[in-house]
Amino acid sequence: MSPQHTRDTDPEELNLTSAETTNNQVGSIPPPPPAEITYSGEYSVNPLGQASFGKLSAQIPTVLGRIIRMAWRIDRRAVVWLLACPVLTGIAAAVLLAATARAMRPLLSGGTVTDRLHQALPALVVVGIAAGLARTAGVVATYAERRITPRLTTETDTALVEAVCRVEACAHAVDGFSDRQEAAEMGVIRTQVMVTDAQRFLSALIRMVTASAAISVLNPLLLPLLLLAVLPAGVGAVLTARVDYAIHYANIADRNVRGMMRWWSTTPKYGDEVRANSMTDYLVFWYRSLSQRCDARTLAAAPRTLRIGLLSSLAAGMFLLATWGALAWLAVTGRIALALAATAVVAVQTTLAALSQVITNGAALFHTSLYLTDMQTFLDDATARAPKRGPLQVSGPVDEIRLDEVVYQYPGKDKPAIAGVSLTLRRGNILAIVGANGSGKSTLTRLITGIYLADKGRVIWNGMDLADVDPATVWQKTGLVPQLFAQWPLRVRENITLGQPRTHHDEPVWEAVDAVGMREAIDDLPTGLDTLLAREIFGGAELSGGQWQRIACSRALYRQPALLILDEPTSQMDPRGEHQIFERIKAIAADRITIVVTHRLENTKLADHIVVLEEGRITEQGRYDDLVHAGGTFAELLALSSDR
Ligand SMILES: Nc1ncnc2c1ncn2[C@@H]1O[C@H](COP(=O)(O)OP(=O)(O)OP(=O)(O)O)[C@@H](O)[C@H]1O
C-alpha cells in the first residue's frame, strides 16, 4: 500500500462525545487521533464504480457457476442433491397448482358440502402430497448444504492462508497487498452463506417459473403485472448491495489497521508494555476512532439506501395493487371463471413469494459475487506471486555460497538496502556481520537464504544461482534465528521441531534443548515437552523472554542446517546462556556455514571473517584482531560499546 497522504482527524469530526474525549485525555492534552490514510495505486479504485446495472446483474449466473464448481470439488453427491431438490420443488409447485385448480372446480360448484368435498378429495390428496414433496425437498437441500458449507469454508480459508504463506516475501511490500488480503477475508466469510443463498435462489427460480407458467395459462395479463410488482424490489436490492459494497470498499484500509490494532492491544504478550506505559486510554481511543470512521461512512450512505428502499417499495406496491385489481376485474366481469380466479390467487401468491425470494437471494448472490471476486483476485494475484524460480535443487552439503555484486531495493524505497555486496562463504567458516541500525544486515541474510532474490547480481549456492533453484530445497538446508522470532502457541516439542519432518522419539529434541541449556526449565514445566506454550490457553505456560530466545535457537540447531544464520541470537539471554550458545556454535561449525549478525562486537571474536556494513555496502572486513586495530568503523563502534 502506498499512503497518498495522511491527515490528522479532528476528534469533533469523529463525533466523539465530550465524556469520551475527556476520558481519553492524558491530563488536559487530547491525544492525537489516528492519521487518516488514503491509498493510491491500482487497488484504490472501487471496481464497481464504473459497472452498469445490467453488467452487475449478469454476474449472477457466473457466480452460481462458480459456487457449483467450488462445491463440486468438495462433495459431488451433495451437489447433485442440491440441484435435484429445486427441480423437485418446482415440479411439486406445478402439480400443486394444477391440483388446486382441479379441486376448486367441484369445491366452488353446486351440491352439498359433503358431495363437493368428496369430488375434490383426489385432487386435495395430490395437493397434500405435492406440498409434502416440496417440504421434503427443502429439508434434503438443507442437509446437502450443511454437508458442503463447513468444508467449503475450510477449503477457501485454508487456500487463502496457504497462498499468503507461499508468496514471495517481497509481495508483502507491494502496494495494497495486505488490504487486498483483508478484502479477500470477506470472501471467505461469505462462503458460510453462499451455498444456502444459491440453493434458495435456484429453488425460488424454478418455483417462480412453474408458478408463472401456470398464471400465464390462467390469464396472460397477470404475469407481466406480477413481474412489474417485484422488479422494483430487485432493482432496489441490487442497488443497496452496491452501496453496501462501496462502503465496505472504502472501509478496507481502516478495518485492516483496526484488526491489527485489536490484536496488538489485547494480546497479553504486550500487556506489560500497554499497562506500564499507560497506553490503554489512547489505544481504546484509537480503536474507537477507527470504528467511528467506518461507522461515519456507513451512516453517510444511509439516506441513499433509505431512498432506494422507499422508491422501490412504492413502485412495487403500485404494481401489486394493479395486479390484484386486474384479477378482481377479470373475475367480476366474468372474463375468468371463479374457480380459476381462486387458483389464480394461489398462483399469484406462490409466484410473488418465489419472485421475492429470487430477488432477495439473487441480491445476496450478487453481493457474494463481489466479495468472491475480491477473494479470487487476491488468490490469483498471490498465486502469480508464488516463487517461480528454477528447477535446480540443492542437495548434499553446501560447500560454498558466493555473492556477486548483489543489489536489493525494497519496493517504494528510493535507495537500495543492499548496494553491491560481494562475498564468499565456505563450509566450516563463521561469518559475523556488523553495522549500524538500518545498514542492511538482516536484508543481507534474507538475500543469502533466498528469501529475497537480488535485483542485480547473483547469490550462488554450490555453483547454482538462487534465481534458478527451487527455494524449498534451499530452505531445507537453512536454519534461521531471526531478530523477531515467533512464540508459537504450540507445545514445547513442536516449538523445537516445527518445520522438520516428524520424529518419533525425543532424543534429538532433548539434544537441542541441552544445546541451549533449557533442560532444567523444561523439566520444571507442568508436563515437560508436552507443555503448551500459550499462557492465554487453559493449561498453557509462559516462558521468559530469554527462554523463548533459547527455544528459537534450539529450533535452528535441531535442524542441523547446512547454513545456520543467527540474527542477534542472544540479545535477551543471560551471560551463561550466551556463552553456552556461542560455544555450541563453535563446536558444530565445521559441518556448516555459520553467519552471526550482532551488535555485541565482543561476540565476533569467534568469527573467521567479519564484514562491516554501512548503507548496504561492505566498508571493512577481516578478522577481529585486524579490525580492532584498523582505526575504522569497527574500532570506533567497539570503543563506544566499552565507553560507560
Ligand atoms: N520489509 C521492509 N520493507 C521496506 N523496507 C525495509 C524492510 N525491511 C528493512 N527495510 C529497510 O531496509 C534498510 C535495511 O534494513 P535492515 O533490516 O536490513 O537493517 P539492519 O542492518 O538489519 O538493521 P538493525 O540493526 O536495526 O536490525 C532499512 O533502511 C530499512 O528501513
The ligand as an SDF file (V2000), in Angstrom:
LIG
                    3D

 31 33  0  0  0  0  0  0  0  0999 V2000
   10.2530   -5.1340    4.8500 N   0  0  0  0  0  0  0  0  0  0  0  0
   10.8340   -3.9680    4.5350 C   0  0  0  0  0  0  0  0  0  0  0  0
   10.2300   -3.1250    3.6710 N   0  0  0  0  0  0  0  0  0  0  0  0
   10.7990   -1.9630    3.3390 C   0  0  0  0  0  0  0  0  0  0  0  0
   11.9720   -1.5500    3.7900 N   0  0  0  0  0  0  0  0  0  0  0  0
   12.6430   -2.3330    4.6510 C   0  0  0  0  0  0  0  0  0  0  0  0
   12.1100   -3.5840    5.0610 C   0  0  0  0  0  0  0  0  0  0  0  0
   12.9700   -4.1630    5.9290 N   0  0  0  0  0  0  0  0  0  0  0  0
   14.0220   -3.3080    6.0270 C   0  0  0  0  0  0  0  0  0  0  0  0
   13.8160   -2.2120    5.2600 N   0  0  0  0  0  0  0  0  0  0  0  0
   14.7330   -1.0920    5.0860 C   0  0  0  0  0  0  0  0  0  0  0  0
   15.9650   -1.5930    4.6030 O   0  0  0  0  0  0  0  0  0  0  0  0
   17.0570   -0.9940    5.2500 C   0  0  0  0  0  0  0  0  0  0  0  0
   17.9320   -2.0610    5.8890 C   0  0  0  0  0  0  0  0  0  0  0  0
   17.1720   -2.7200    6.8820 O   0  0  0  0  0  0  0  0  0  0  0  0
   17.7230   -3.9930    7.6570 P   0  0  0  0  0  0  0  0  0  0  0  0
   16.6040   -4.5190    8.4860 O   0  0  0  0  0  0  0  0  0  0  0  0
   18.3830   -4.9030    6.7090 O   0  0  0  0  0  0  0  0  0  0  0  0
   18.8240   -3.3100    8.5940 O   0  0  0  0  0  0  0  0  0  0  0  0
   19.6750   -3.9460    9.7660 P   0  0  0  0  0  0  0  0  0  0  0  0
   21.0690   -3.6100    9.4860 O   0  0  0  0  0  0  0  0  0  0  0  0
   19.3460   -5.3680    9.9630 O   0  0  0  0  0  0  0  0  0  0  0  0
   19.1380   -3.0750   10.9830 O   0  0  0  0  0  0  0  0  0  0  0  0
   19.0610   -3.4150   12.5350 P   0  0  0  0  0  0  0  0  0  0  0  0
   20.4440   -3.3620   13.0980 O   0  0  0  0  0  0  0  0  0  0  0  0
   18.2360   -2.3030   13.0570 O   0  0  0  0  0  0  0  0  0  0  0  0
   18.4180   -4.7280   12.6700 O   0  0  0  0  0  0  0  0  0  0  0  0
   16.4580   -0.0110    6.2450 C   0  0  0  0  0  0  0  0  0  0  0  0
   16.5050    1.2630    5.6400 O   0  0  0  0  0  0  0  0  0  0  0  0
   15.0420   -0.4390    6.4170 C   0  0  0  0  0  0  0  0  0  0  0  0
   14.1890    0.6720    6.6000 O   0  0  0  0  0  0  0  0  0  0  0  0
  1  2  1  0
  2  3  1  0
  2  7  2  0
  3  4  2  0
  4  5  1  0
  5  6  2  0
  6  7  1  0
  6 10  1  0
  7  8  1  0
  8  9  2  0
  9 10  1  0
 10 11  1  0
 11 12  1  0
 11 30  1  0
 12 13  1  0
 13 14  1  0
 13 28  1  0
 14 15  1  0
 15 16  1  0
 16 17  2  0
 16 18  1  0
 16 19  1  0
 19 20  1  0
 20 21  2  0
 20 22  1  0
 20 23  1  0
 23 24  1  0
 24 25  2  0
 24 26  1  0
 24 27  1  0
 28 29  1  0
 28 30  1  0
 30 31  1  0
M  END
$$$$
